Amino acid sequence: MSLTLESDERMGTVFLWESGATSLLFLDSGTERTWQDDAVLHSESDLPRILAPLVKLVEAAADGS
């Protein structure tokens, strides 16, 4: 499964596999900055922690940061 968040020039995607492995990818086309992180979900309650950096980066774009 994947989830993509976009705001102006920023895009973030998280990929989730049945094994619990996750991969986050963030692209800022304005600054050409790329950020990637891998993590493992141990339970459903880990999902907000995994998504937090991605949401924060996209929200910052919406706020003009």
PDBQT receptor file of N, H, CA, C and O in Angstrom, charges set to zero:
ATOM      1  N   MET A   1       0.847  -1.150   0.000  1.00  0.00    +0.000 N 
ATOM      2  CA  MET A   1       0.000   0.000   0.000  1.00  0.00    +0.000 C 
ATOM      3  C   MET A   1       0.905   1.227   0.000  1.00  0.00    +0.000 C 
ATOM      4  O   MET A   1       2.015   1.194   0.530  1.00  0.00    +0.000 OA
ATOM      5  N   SER A   2       0.422   2.297  -0.594  1.00  0.00    +0.000 N 
ATOM      6  H   SER A   2      -0.481   2.324  -1.024  1.00  0.00    +0.000 HD
ATOM      7  CA  SER A   2       1.174   3.550  -0.549  1.00  0.00    +0.000 C 
ATOM      8  C   SER A   2       0.225   4.718  -0.315  1.00  0.00    +0.000 C 
ATOM      9  O   SER A   2      -0.959   4.660  -0.646  1.00  0.00    +0.000 OA
ATOM     10  N   LEU A   3       0.772   5.761   0.254  1.00  0.00    +0.000 N 
ATOM     11  H   LEU A   3       1.734   5.808   0.523  1.00  0.00    +0.000 HD
ATOM     12  CA  LEU A   3       0.039   6.993   0.523  1.00  0.00    +0.000 C 
ATOM     13  C   LEU A   3       0.935   8.136   0.092  1.00  0.00    +0.000 C 
ATOM     14  O   LEU A   3       2.106   8.188   0.467  1.00  0.00    +0.000 OA
ATOM     15  N   THR A   4       0.383   9.063  -0.704  1.00  0.00    +0.000 N 
ATOM     16  H   THR A   4      -0.568   9.021  -1.009  1.00  0.00    +0.000 HD
ATOM     17  CA  THR A   4       1.150  10.207  -1.172  1.00  0.00    +0.000 C 
ATOM     18  C   THR A   4       0.481  11.492  -0.707  1.00  0.00    +0.000 C 
ATOM     19  O   THR A   4      -0.732  11.655  -0.843  1.00  0.00    +0.000 OA
ATOM     20  N   LEU A   5       1.276  12.399  -0.160  1.00  0.00    +0.000 N 
ATOM     21  H   LEU A   5       2.261  12.267  -0.051  1.00  0.00    +0.000 HD
ATOM     22  CA  LEU A   5       0.819  13.721   0.257  1.00  0.00    +0.000 C 
ATOM     23  C   LEU A   5       1.562  14.748  -0.586  1.00  0.00    +0.000 C 
ATOM     24  O   LEU A   5       2.776  14.647  -0.760  1.00  0.00    +0.000 OA
ATOM     25  N   GLU A   6       0.836  15.744  -1.112  1.00  0.00    +0.000 N 
ATOM     26  H   GLU A   6      -0.151  15.826  -0.970  1.00  0.00    +0.000 HD
ATOM     27  CA  GLU A   6       1.455  16.776  -1.938  1.00  0.00    +0.000 C 
ATOM     28  C   GLU A   6       1.003  18.151  -1.491  1.00  0.00    +0.000 C 
ATOM     29  O   GLU A   6      -0.142  18.346  -1.082  1.00  0.00    +0.000 OA
ATOM     30  N   SER A   7       1.923  19.102  -1.576  1.00  0.00    +0.000 N 
ATOM     31  H   SER A   7       2.853  18.943  -1.908  1.00  0.00    +0.000 HD
ATOM     32  CA  SER A   7       1.624  20.494  -1.299  1.00  0.00    +0.000 C 
ATOM     33  C   SER A   7       2.609  21.348  -2.099  1.00  0.00    +0.000 C 
ATOM     34  O   SER A   7       3.812  21.325  -1.840  1.00  0.00    +0.000 OA
ATOM     35  N   ASP A   8       2.096  22.092  -3.063  1.00  0.00    +0.000 N 
ATOM     36  H   ASP A   8       1.118  22.110  -3.273  1.00  0.00    +0.000 HD
ATOM     37  CA  ASP A   8       2.935  22.923  -3.929  1.00  0.00    +0.000 C 
ATOM     38  C   ASP A   8       4.069  22.096  -4.534  1.00  0.00    +0.000 C 
ATOM     39  O   ASP A   8       3.822  21.157  -5.292  1.00  0.00    +0.000 OA
ATOM     40  N   GLU A   9       5.309  22.446  -4.199  1.00  0.00    +0.000 N 
ATOM     41  H   GLU A   9       5.510  23.208  -3.583  1.00  0.00    +0.000 HD
ATOM     42  CA  GLU A   9       6.468  21.787  -4.798  1.00  0.00    +0.000 C 
ATOM     43  C   GLU A   9       6.940  20.579  -3.995  1.00  0.00    +0.000 C 
ATOM     44  O   GLU A   9       7.922  19.942  -4.376  1.00  0.00    +0.000 OA
ATOM     45  N   ARG A  10       6.272  20.251  -2.901  1.00  0.00    +0.000 N 
ATOM     46  H   ARG A  10       5.474  20.769  -2.591  1.00  0.00    +0.000 HD
ATOM     47  CA  ARG A  10       6.704  19.150  -2.044  1.00  0.00    +0.000 C 
ATOM     48  C   ARG A  10       5.778  17.948  -2.188  1.00  0.00    +0.000 C 
ATOM     49  O   ARG A  10       4.561  18.091  -2.313  1.00  0.00    +0.000 OA
ATOM     50  N   MET A  11       6.377  16.769  -2.167  1.00  0.00    +0.000 N 
ATOM     51  H   MET A  11       7.365  16.653  -2.066  1.00  0.00    +0.000 HD
ATOM     52  CA  MET A  11       5.617  15.538  -2.233  1.00  0.00    +0.000 C 
ATOM     53  C   MET A  11       6.246  14.522  -1.288  1.00  0.00    +0.000 C 
ATOM     54  O   MET A  11       7.467  14.372  -1.242  1.00  0.00    +0.000 OA
ATOM     55  N   GLY A  12       5.416  13.844  -0.553  1.00  0.00    +0.000 N 
ATOM     56  H   GLY A  12       4.424  13.966  -0.591  1.00  0.00    +0.000 HD
ATOM     57  CA  GLY A  12       5.894  12.784   0.327  1.00  0.00    +0.000 C 
ATOM     58  C   GLY A  12       5.079  11.526   0.097  1.00  0.00    +0.000 C 
ATOM     59  O   GLY A  12       3.859  11.586  -0.055  1.00  0.00    +0.000 OA
ATOM     60  N   THR A  13       5.754  10.390   0.070  1.00  0.00    +0.000 N 
ATOM     61  H   THR A  13       6.745  10.341   0.193  1.00  0.00    +0.000 HD
ATOM     62  CA  THR A  13       5.092   9.113  -0.137  1.00  0.00    +0.000 C 
ATOM     63  C   THR A  13       5.588   8.122   0.900  1.00  0.00    +0.000 C 
ATOM     64  O   THR A  13       6.779   8.064   1.204  1.00  0.00    +0.000 OA
ATOM     65  N   VAL A  14       4.657   7.342   1.442  1.00  0.00    +0.000 N 
ATOM     66  H   VAL A  14       3.689   7.389   1.195  1.00  0.00    +0.000 HD
ATOM     67  CA  VAL A  14       5.027   6.242   2.325  1.00  0.00    +0.000 C 
ATOM     68  C   VAL A  14       4.536   4.952   1.675  1.00  0.00    +0.000 C 
ATOM     69  O   VAL A  14       3.399   4.864   1.212  1.00  0.00    +0.000 OA
ATOM     70  N   PHE A  15       5.407   3.969   1.653  1.00  0.00    +0.000 N 
ATOM     71  H   PHE A  15       6.330   4.040   2.030  1.00  0.00    +0.000 HD
ATOM     72  CA  PHE A  15       5.079   2.639   1.146  1.00  0.00    +0.000 C 
ATOM     73  C   PHE A  15       5.044   1.689   2.334  1.00  0.00    +0.000 C 
ATOM     74  O   PHE A  15       5.951   1.697   3.167  1.00  0.00    +0.000 OA
ATOM     75  N   LEU A  16       3.993   0.865   2.415  1.00  0.00    +0.000 N 
ATOM     76  H   LEU A  16       3.257   0.858   1.739  1.00  0.00    +0.000 HD
ATOM     77  CA  LEU A  16       3.851  -0.101   3.508  1.00  0.00    +0.000 C 
ATOM     78  C   LEU A  16       3.697  -1.498   2.919  1.00  0.00    +0.000 C 
ATOM     79  O   LEU A  16       2.924  -1.705   1.984  1.00  0.00    +0.000 OA
ATOM     80  N   TRP A  17       4.441  -2.458   3.475  1.00  0.00    +0.000 N 
ATOM     81  H   TRP A  17       5.069  -2.289   4.235  1.00  0.00    +0.000 HD
ATOM     82  CA  TRP A  17       4.348  -3.841   3.037  1.00  0.00    +0.000 C 
ATOM     83  C   TRP A  17       3.746  -4.702   4.147  1.00  0.00    +0.000 C 
ATOM     84  O   TRP A  17       3.789  -4.331   5.321  1.00  0.00    +0.000 OA
ATOM     85  N   GLU A  18       3.187  -5.846   3.772  1.00  0.00    +0.000 N 
ATOM     86  H   GLU A  18       3.152  -6.147   2.819  1.00  0.00    +0.000 HD
ATOM     87  CA  GLU A  18       2.555  -6.758   4.738  1.00  0.00    +0.000 C 
ATOM     88  C   GLU A  18       3.500  -7.149   5.863  1.00  0.00    +0.000 C 
ATOM     89  O   GLU A  18       3.054  -7.426   6.976  1.00  0.00    +0.000 OA
ATOM     90  N   SER A  19       4.779  -7.175   5.594  1.00  0.00    +0.000 N 
ATOM     91  H   SER A  19       5.141  -6.949   4.690  1.00  0.00    +0.000 HD
ATOM     92  CA  SER A  19       5.764  -7.562   6.606  1.00  0.00    +0.000 C 
ATOM     93  C   SER A  19       5.894  -6.525   7.721  1.00  0.00    +0.000 C 
ATOM     94  O   SER A  19       6.467  -6.805   8.775  1.00  0.00    +0.000 OA
ATOM     95  N   GLY A  20       5.354  -5.315   7.480  1.00  0.00    +0.000 N 
ATOM     96  H   GLY A  20       4.889  -5.087   6.625  1.00  0.00    +0.000 HD
ATOM     97  CA  GLY A  20       5.495  -4.227   8.440  1.00  0.00    +0.000 C 
ATOM     98  C   GLY A  20       6.585  -3.252   8.045  1.00  0.00    +0.000 C 
ATOM     99  O   GLY A  20       6.746  -2.207   8.675  1.00  0.00    +0.000 OA
ATOM    100  N   ALA A  21       7.338  -3.587   7.003  1.00  0.00    +0.000 N 
ATOM    101  H   ALA A  21       7.208  -4.436   6.492  1.00  0.00    +0.000 HD
ATOM    102  CA  ALA A  21       8.384  -2.681   6.525  1.00  0.00    +0.000 C 
ATOM    103  C   ALA A  21       7.747  -1.451   5.892  1.00  0.00    +0.000 C 
ATOM    104  O   ALA A  21       6.723  -1.555   5.218  1.00  0.00    +0.000 OA
ATOM    105  N   THR A  22       8.345  -0.303   6.107  1.00  0.00    +0.000 N 
ATOM    106  H   THR A  22       9.177  -0.219   6.655  1.00  0.00    +0.000 HD
ATOM    107  CA  THR A  22       7.866   0.935   5.505  1.00  0.00    +0.000 C 
ATOM    108  C   THR A  22       9.040   1.684   4.888  1.00  0.00    +0.000 C 
ATOM    109  O   THR A  22      10.184   1.552   5.323  1.00  0.00    +0.000 OA
ATOM    110  N   SER A  23       8.733   2.460   3.881  1.00  0.00    +0.000 N 
ATOM    111  H   SER A  23       7.804   2.567   3.527  1.00  0.00    +0.000 HD
ATOM    112  CA  SER A  23       9.729   3.321   3.260  1.00  0.00    +0.000 C 
ATOM    113  C   SER A  23       9.083   4.672   3.024  1.00  0.00    +0.000 C 
ATOM    114  O   SER A  23       8.020   4.753   2.408  1.00  0.00    +0.000 OA
ATOM    115  N   LEU A  24       9.707   5.727   3.502  1.00  0.00    +0.000 N 
ATOM    116  H   LEU A  24      10.571   5.661   4.002  1.00  0.00    +0.000 HD
ATOM    117  CA  LEU A  24       9.214   7.077   3.303  1.00  0.00    +0.000 C 
ATOM    118  C   LEU A  24      10.123   7.792   2.315  1.00  0.00    +0.000 C 
ATOM    119  O   LEU A  24      11.347   7.667   2.377  1.00  0.00    +0.000 OA
ATOM    120  N   LEU A  25       9.520   8.535   1.412  1.00  0.00    +0.000 N 
ATOM    121  H   LEU A  25       8.527   8.637   1.362  1.00  0.00    +0.000 HD
ATOM    122  CA  LEU A  25      10.264   9.291   0.418  1.00  0.00    +0.000 C 
ATOM    123  C   LEU A  25       9.685  10.689   0.357  1.00  0.00    +0.000 C 
ATOM    124  O   LEU A  25       8.470  10.861   0.258  1.00  0.00    +0.000 OA
ATOM    125  N   PHE A  26      10.558  11.699   0.416  1.00  0.00    +0.000 N 
ATOM    126  H   PHE A  26      11.545  11.560   0.497  1.00  0.00    +0.000 HD
ATOM    127  CA  PHE A  26      10.141  13.090   0.379  1.00  0.00    +0.000 C 
ATOM    128  C   PHE A  26      10.922  13.798  -0.712  1.00  0.00    +0.000 C 
ATOM    129  O   PHE A  26      12.145  13.672  -0.782  1.00  0.00    +0.000 OA
ATOM    130  N   LEU A  27      10.227  14.543  -1.567  1.00  0.00    +0.000 N 
ATOM    131  H   LEU A  27       9.234  14.645  -1.510  1.00  0.00    +0.000 HD
ATOM    132  CA  LEU A  27      10.866  15.295  -2.647  1.00  0.00    +0.000 C 
ATOM    133  C   LEU A  27      10.415  16.745  -2.592  1.00  0.00    +0.000 C 
ATOM    134  O   LEU A  27       9.224  17.023  -2.453  1.00  0.00    +0.000 OA
ATOM    135  N   ASP A  28      11.357  17.666  -2.699  1.00  0.00    +0.000 N 
ATOM    136  H   ASP A  28      12.325  17.440  -2.811  1.00  0.00    +0.000 HD
ATOM    137  CA  ASP A  28      11.054  19.085  -2.803  1.00  0.00    +0.000 C 
ATOM    138  C   ASP A  28      11.616  19.540  -4.148  1.00  0.00    +0.000 C 
ATOM    139  O   ASP A  28      12.825  19.729  -4.283  1.00  0.00    +0.000 OA
ATOM    140  N   SER A  29      10.756  19.715  -5.130  1.00  0.00    +0.000 N 
ATOM    141  H   SER A  29       9.774  19.561  -5.020  1.00  0.00    +0.000 HD
ATOM    142  CA  SER A  29      11.225  20.059  -6.472  1.00  0.00    +0.000 C 
ATOM    143  C   SER A  29      11.772  21.484  -6.541  1.00  0.00    +0.000 C 
ATOM    144  O   SER A  29      12.561  21.792  -7.435  1.00  0.00    +0.000 OA
ATOM    145  N   GLY A  30      11.375  22.349  -5.630  1.00  0.00    +0.000 N 
ATOM    146  H   GLY A  30      10.734  22.100  -4.904  1.00  0.00    +0.000 HD
ATOM    147  CA  GLY A  30      11.883  23.718  -5.614  1.00  0.00    +0.000 C 
ATOM    148  C   GLY A  30      13.342  23.794  -5.213  1.00  0.00    +0.000 C 
ATOM    149  O   GLY A  30      14.119  24.537  -5.813  1.00  0.00    +0.000 OA
ATOM    150  N   THR A  31      13.720  23.021  -4.190  1.00  0.00    +0.000 N 
ATOM    151  H   THR A  31      13.089  22.418  -3.702  1.00  0.00    +0.000 HD
ATOM    152  CA  THR A  31      15.100  23.029  -3.700  1.00  0.00    +0.000 C 
ATOM    153  C   THR A  31      15.882  21.805  -4.166  1.00  0.00    +0.000 C 
ATOM    154  O   THR A  31      17.081  21.698  -3.910  1.00  0.00    +0.000 OA
ATOM    155  N   GLU A  32      15.212  20.890  -4.844  1.00  0.00    +0.000 N 
ATOM    156  H   GLU A  32      14.237  20.976  -5.053  1.00  0.00    +0.000 HD
ATOM    157  CA  GLU A  32      15.788  19.623  -5.298  1.00  0.00    +0.000 C 
ATOM    158  C   GLU A  32      16.296  18.784  -4.131  1.00  0.00    +0.000 C 
ATOM    159  O   GLU A  32      17.246  18.014  -4.276  1.00  0.00    +0.000 OA
ATOM    160  N   ARG A  33      15.662  18.937  -2.985  1.00  0.00    +0.000 N 
ATOM    161  H   ARG A  33      14.891  19.562  -2.868  1.00  0.00    +0.000 HD
ATOM    162  CA  ARG A  33      16.015  18.171  -1.785  1.00  0.00    +0.000 C 
ATOM    163  C   ARG A  33      15.250  16.850  -1.793  1.00  0.00    +0.000 C 
ATOM    164  O   ARG A  33      14.061  16.823  -2.108  1.00  0.00    +0.000 OA
ATOM    165  N   THR A  34      15.923  15.765  -1.449  1.00  0.00    +0.000 N 
ATOM    166  H   THR A  34      16.889  15.787  -1.193  1.00  0.00    +0.000 HD
ATOM    167  CA  THR A  34      15.305  14.447  -1.335  1.00  0.00    +0.000 C 
ATOM    168  C   THR A  34      15.655  13.870   0.024  1.00  0.00    +0.000 C 
ATOM    169  O   THR A  34      16.786  14.004   0.491  1.00  0.00    +0.000 OA
ATOM    170  N   TRP A  35      14.683  13.228   0.656  1.00  0.00    +0.000 N 
ATOM    171  H   TRP A  35      13.765  13.119   0.277  1.00  0.00    +0.000 HD
ATOM    172  CA  TRP A  35      14.887  12.623   1.961  1.00  0.00    +0.000 C 
ATOM    173  C   TRP A  35      14.219  11.264   1.936  1.00  0.00    +0.000 C 
ATOM    174  O   TRP A  35      13.105  11.136   1.427  1.00  0.00    +0.000 OA
ATOM    175  N   GLN A  36      14.874  10.247   2.474  1.00  0.00    +0.000 N 
ATOM    176  H   GLN A  36      15.779  10.352   2.887  1.00  0.00    +0.000 HD
ATOM    177  CA  GLN A  36      14.304   8.911   2.505  1.00  0.00    +0.000 C 
ATOM    178  C   GLN A  36      14.601   8.271   3.842  1.00  0.00    +0.000 C 
ATOM    179  O   GLN A  36      15.660   8.493   4.429  1.00  0.00    +0.000 OA
ATOM    180  N   ASP A  37      13.644   7.464   4.329  1.00  0.00    +0.000 N 
ATOM    181  H   ASP A  37      12.784   7.284   3.853  1.00  0.00    +0.000 HD
ATOM    182  CA  ASP A  37      13.823   6.772   5.599  1.00  0.00    +0.000 C 
ATOM    183  C   ASP A  37      13.100   5.440   5.515  1.00  0.00    +0.000 C 
ATOM    184  O   ASP A  37      12.073   5.327   4.847  1.00  0.00    +0.000 OA
ATOM    185  N   ASP A  38      13.627   4.442   6.184  1.00  0.00    +0.000 N 
ATOM    186  H   ASP A  38      14.462   4.533   6.727  1.00  0.00    +0.000 HD
ATOM    187  CA  ASP A  38      13.000   3.132   6.276  1.00  0.00    +0.000 C 
ATOM    188  C   ASP A  38      12.736   2.830   7.740  1.00  0.00    +0.000 C 
ATOM    189  O   ASP A  38      13.531   3.183   8.610  1.00  0.00    +0.000 OA
ATOM    190  N   ALA A  39      11.611   2.172   8.005  1.00  0.00    +0.000 N 
ATOM    191  H   ALA A  39      10.965   1.885   7.298  1.00  0.00    +0.000 HD
ATOM    192  CA  ALA A  39      11.253   1.806   9.372  1.00  0.00    +0.000 C 
ATOM    193  C   ALA A  39      10.410   0.536   9.330  1.00  0.00    +0.000 C 
ATOM    194  O   ALA A  39      10.015   0.072   8.260  1.00  0.00    +0.000 OA
ATOM    195  N   VAL A  40      10.142  -0.015  10.506  1.00  0.00    +0.000 N 
ATOM    196  H   VAL A  40      10.462   0.362  11.375  1.00  0.00    +0.000 HD
ATOM    197  CA  VAL A  40       9.314  -1.218  10.607  1.00  0.00    +0.000 C 
ATOM    198  C   VAL A  40       8.174  -0.943  11.574  1.00  0.00    +0.000 C 
ATOM    199  O   VAL A  40       8.385  -0.434  12.675  1.00  0.00    +0.000 OA
ATOM    200  N   LEU A  41       6.964  -1.286  11.149  1.00  0.00    +0.000 N 
ATOM    201  H   LEU A  41       6.792  -1.700  10.254  1.00  0.00    +0.000 HD
ATOM    202  CA  LEU A  41       5.794  -1.195  12.021  1.00  0.00    +0.000 C 
ATOM    203  C   LEU A  41       5.734  -2.459  12.876  1.00  0.00    +0.000 C 
ATOM    204  O   LEU A  41       5.794  -3.571  12.352  1.00  0.00    +0.000 OA
ATOM    205  N   HIS A  42       5.616  -2.288  14.178  1.00  0.00    +0.000 N 
ATOM    206  H   HIS A  42       5.567  -1.385  14.604  1.00  0.00    +0.000 HD
ATOM    207  CA  HIS A  42       5.479  -3.437  15.062  1.00  0.00    +0.000 C 
ATOM    208  C   HIS A  42       4.023  -3.625  15.470  1.00  0.00    +0.000 C 
ATOM    209  O   HIS A  42       3.626  -4.719  15.872  1.00  0.00    +0.000 OA
ATOM    210  N   SER A  43       3.220  -2.555  15.366  1.00  0.00    +0.000 N 
ATOM    211  H   SER A  43       3.542  -1.667  15.040  1.00  0.00    +0.000 HD
ATOM    212  CA  SER A  43       1.788  -2.617  15.661  1.00  0.00    +0.000 C 
ATOM    213  C   SER A  43       1.108  -1.440  14.962  1.00  0.00    +0.000 C 
ATOM    214  O   SER A  43       1.771  -0.537  14.454  1.00  0.00    +0.000 OA
ATOM    215  N   GLU A  44      -0.209  -1.467  14.945  1.00  0.00    +0.000 N 
ATOM    216  H   GLU A  44      -0.748  -2.201  15.358  1.00  0.00    +0.000 HD
ATOM    217  CA  GLU A  44      -0.971  -0.362  14.335  1.00  0.00    +0.000 C 
ATOM    218  C   GLU A  44      -0.651   0.972  14.975  1.00  0.00    +0.000 C 
ATOM    219  O   GLU A  44      -0.673   2.005  14.306  1.00  0.00    +0.000 OA
ATOM    220  N   SER A  45      -0.357   0.960  16.252  1.00  0.00    +0.000 N 
ATOM    221  H   SER A  45      -0.338   0.121  16.795  1.00  0.00    +0.000 HD
ATOM    222  CA  SER A  45      -0.096   2.212  16.972  1.00  0.00    +0.000 C 
ATOM    223  C   SER A  45       1.214   2.862  16.527  1.00  0.00    +0.000 C 
ATOM    224  O   SER A  45       1.456   4.023  16.858  1.00  0.00    +0.000 OA
ATOM    225  N   ASP A  46       2.062   2.150  15.788  1.00  0.00    +0.000 N 
ATOM    226  H   ASP A  46       1.865   1.208  15.519  1.00  0.00    +0.000 HD
ATOM    227  CA  ASP A  46       3.300   2.730  15.267  1.00  0.00    +0.000 C 
ATOM    228  C   ASP A  46       3.059   3.625  14.053  1.00  0.00    +0.000 C 
ATOM    229  O   ASP A  46       3.906   4.456  13.726  1.00  0.00    +0.000 OA
ATOM    230  N   LEU A  47       1.930   3.471  13.390  1.00  0.00    +0.000 N 
ATOM    231  H   LEU A  47       1.242   2.796  13.656  1.00  0.00    +0.000 HD
ATOM    232  CA  LEU A  47       1.683   4.201  12.145  1.00  0.00    +0.000 C 
ATOM    233  C   LEU A  47       1.757   5.723  12.305  1.00  0.00    +0.000 C 
ATOM    234  O   LEU A  47       2.410   6.367  11.484  1.00  0.00    +0.000 OA
ATOM    235  N   PRO A  48       1.130   6.331  13.310  1.00  0.00    +0.000 N 
ATOM    236  CA  PRO A  48       1.267   7.791  13.457  1.00  0.00    +0.000 C 
ATOM    237  C   PRO A  48       2.721   8.237  13.629  1.00  0.00    +0.000 C 
ATOM    238  O   PRO A  48       3.105   9.290  13.120  1.00  0.00    +0.000 OA
ATOM    239  N   ARG A  49       3.523   7.460  14.330  1.00  0.00    +0.000 N 
ATOM    240  H   ARG A  49       3.211   6.605  14.744  1.00  0.00    +0.000 HD
ATOM    241  CA  ARG A  49       4.946   7.788  14.522  1.00  0.00    +0.000 C 
ATOM    242  C   ARG A  49       5.692   7.718  13.194  1.00  0.00    +0.000 C 
ATOM    243  O   ARG A  49       6.558   8.549  12.924  1.00  0.00    +0.000 OA
ATOM    244  N   ILE A  50       5.363   6.737  12.371  1.00  0.00    +0.000 N 
ATOM    245  H   ILE A  50       4.660   6.061  12.591  1.00  0.00    +0.000 HD
ATOM    246  CA  ILE A  50       6.016   6.569  11.070  1.00  0.00    +0.000 C 
ATOM    247  C   ILE A  50       5.633   7.716  10.130  1.00  0.00    +0.000 C 
ATOM    248  O   ILE A  50       6.478   8.226   9.394  1.00  0.00    +0.000 OA
ATOM    249  N   LEU A  51       4.360   8.119  10.156  1.00  0.00    +0.000 N 
ATOM    250  H   LEU A  51       3.674   7.705  10.754  1.00  0.00    +0.000 HD
ATOM    251  CA  LEU A  51       3.863   9.156   9.246  1.00  0.00    +0.000 C 
ATOM    252  C   LEU A  51       4.205  10.574   9.690  1.00  0.00    +0.000 C 
ATOM    253  O   LEU A  51       4.199  11.487   8.864  1.00  0.00    +0.000 OA
ATOM    254  N   ALA A  52       4.498  10.782  10.956  1.00  0.00    +0.000 N 
ATOM    255  H   ALA A  52       4.503  10.041  11.627  1.00  0.00    +0.000 HD
ATOM    256  CA  ALA A  52       4.699  12.134  11.500  1.00  0.00    +0.000 C 
ATOM    257  C   ALA A  52       5.723  12.975  10.735  1.00  0.00    +0.000 C 
ATOM    258  O   ALA A  52       5.424  14.129  10.428  1.00  0.00    +0.000 OA
ATOM    259  N   PRO A  53       6.911  12.463  10.410  1.00  0.00    +0.000 N 
ATOM    260  CA  PRO A  53       7.874  13.310   9.689  1.00  0.00    +0.000 C 
ATOM    261  C   PRO A  53       7.375  13.708   8.301  1.00  0.00    +0.000 C 
ATOM    262  O   PRO A  53       7.615  14.825   7.842  1.00  0.00    +0.000 OA
ATOM    263  N   LEU A  54       6.687  12.797   7.647  1.00  0.00    +0.000 N 
ATOM    264  H   LEU A  54       6.492  11.889   8.019  1.00  0.00    +0.000 HD
ATOM    265  CA  LEU A  54       6.156  13.070   6.312  1.00  0.00    +0.000 C 
ATOM    266  C   LEU A  54       5.086  14.156   6.369  1.00  0.00    +0.000 C 
ATOM    267  O   LEU A  54       5.106  15.089   5.566  1.00  0.00    +0.000 OA
ATOM    268  N   VAL A  55       4.164  14.041   7.300  1.00  0.00    +0.000 N 
ATOM    269  H   VAL A  55       4.148  13.283   7.952  1.00  0.00    +0.000 HD
ATOM    270  CA  VAL A  55       3.098  15.026   7.452  1.00  0.00    +0.000 C 
ATOM    271  C   VAL A  55       3.687  16.386   7.822  1.00  0.00    +0.000 C 
ATOM    272  O   VAL A  55       3.248  17.414   7.307  1.00  0.00    +0.000 OA
ATOM    273  N   LYS A  56       4.670  16.393   8.706  1.00  0.00    +0.000 N 
ATOM    274  H   LYS A  56       5.026  15.557   9.124  1.00  0.00    +0.000 HD
ATOM    275  CA  LYS A  56       5.299  17.648   9.143  1.00  0.00    +0.000 C 
ATOM    276  C   LYS A  56       5.954  18.386   7.968  1.00  0.00    +0.000 C 
ATOM    277  O   LYS A  56       5.814  19.604   7.852  1.00  0.00    +0.000 OA
ATOM    278  N   LEU A  57       6.658  17.668   7.108  1.00  0.00    +0.000 N 
ATOM    279  H   LEU A  57       6.772  16.679   7.202  1.00  0.00    +0.000 HD
ATOM    280  CA  LEU A  57       7.325  18.291   5.964  1.00  0.00    +0.000 C 
ATOM    281  C   LEU A  57       6.320  18.862   4.969  1.00  0.00    +0.000 C 
ATOM    282  O   LEU A  57       6.533  19.947   4.426  1.00  0.00    +0.000 OA
ATOM    283  N   VAL A  58       5.235  18.145   4.727  1.00  0.00    +0.000 N 
ATOM    284  H   VAL A  58       5.062  17.264   5.168  1.00  0.00    +0.000 HD
ATOM    285  CA  VAL A  58       4.229  18.634   3.787  1.00  0.00    +0.000 C 
ATOM    286  C   VAL A  58       3.457  19.797   4.400  1.00  0.00    +0.000 C 
ATOM    287  O   VAL A  58       3.151  20.755   3.689  1.00  0.00    +0.000 OA
ATOM    288  N   GLU A  59       3.130  19.753   5.683  1.00  0.00    +0.000 N 
ATOM    289  H   GLU A  59       3.378  18.975   6.260  1.00  0.00    +0.000 HD
ATOM    290  CA  GLU A  59       2.450  20.860   6.351  1.00  0.00    +0.000 C 
ATOM    291  C   GLU A  59       3.312  22.125   6.300  1.00  0.00    +0.000 C 
ATOM    292  O   GLU A  59       2.788  23.222   6.110  1.00  0.00    +0.000 OA
ATOM    293  N   ALA A  60       4.615  21.979   6.468  1.00  0.00    +0.000 N 
ATOM    294  H   ALA A  60       5.041  21.087   6.623  1.00  0.00    +0.000 HD
ATOM    295  CA  ALA A  60       5.511  23.128   6.418  1.00  0.00    +0.000 C 
ATOM    296  C   ALA A  60       5.417  23.816   5.065  1.00  0.00    +0.000 C 
ATOM    297  O   ALA A  60       5.480  25.044   4.992  1.00  0.00    +0.000 OA
ATOM    298  N   ALA A  61       5.270  23.053   4.006  1.00  0.00    +0.000 N 
ATOM    299  H   ALA A  61       5.220  22.056   4.065  1.00  0.00    +0.000 HD
ATOM    300  CA  ALA A  61       5.126  23.632   2.672  1.00  0.00    +0.000 C 
ATOM    301  C   ALA A  61       3.821  24.408   2.573  1.00  0.00    +0.000 C 
ATOM    302  O   ALA A  61       3.779  25.485   1.978  1.00  0.00    +0.000 OA
ATOM    303  N   ALA A  62       2.764  23.868   3.150  1.00  0.00    +0.000 N 
ATOM    304  H   ALA A  62       2.798  22.993   3.633  1.00  0.00    +0.000 HD
ATOM    305  CA  ALA A  62       1.464  24.537   3.097  1.00  0.00    +0.000 C 
ATOM    306  C   ALA A  62       1.491  25.852   3.891  1.00  0.00    +0.000 C 
ATOM    307  O   ALA A  62       0.780  26.801   3.561  1.00  0.00    +0.000 OA
ATOM    308  N   ASP A  63       2.324  25.893   4.944  1.00  0.00    +0.000 N 
ATOM    309  H   ASP A  63       2.902  25.123   5.213  1.00  0.00    +0.000 HD
ATOM    310  CA  ASP A  63       2.447  27.094   5.771  1.00  0.00    +0.000 C 
ATOM    311  C   ASP A  63       3.444  28.100   5.204  1.00  0.00    +0.000 C 
ATOM    312  O   ASP A  63       3.596  29.202   5.730  1.00  0.00    +0.000 OA
ATOM    313  N   GLY A  64       4.128  27.702   4.111  1.00  0.00    +0.000 N 
ATOM    314  H   GLY A  64       4.004  26.806   3.683  1.00  0.00    +0.000 HD
ATOM    315  CA  GLY A  64       5.101  28.596   3.499  1.00  0.00    +0.000 C 
ATOM    316  C   GLY A  64       6.481  28.534   4.102  1.00  0.00    +0.000 C 
ATOM    317  O   GLY A  64       7.297  29.426   3.870  1.00  0.00    +0.000 OA
ATOM    318  N   SER A  65       6.765  27.492   4.879  1.00  0.00    +0.000 N 
ATOM    319  H   SER A  65       6.102  26.767   5.068  1.00  0.00    +0.000 HD
ATOM    320  CA  SER A  65       8.087  27.357   5.519  1.00  0.00    +0.000 C 
ATOM    321  C   SER A  65       9.082  26.721   4.589  1.00  0.00    +0.000 C 
ATOM    322  O   SER A  65      10.241  26.531   4.960  1.00  0.00    +0.000 OA
TER     323      SER A  65
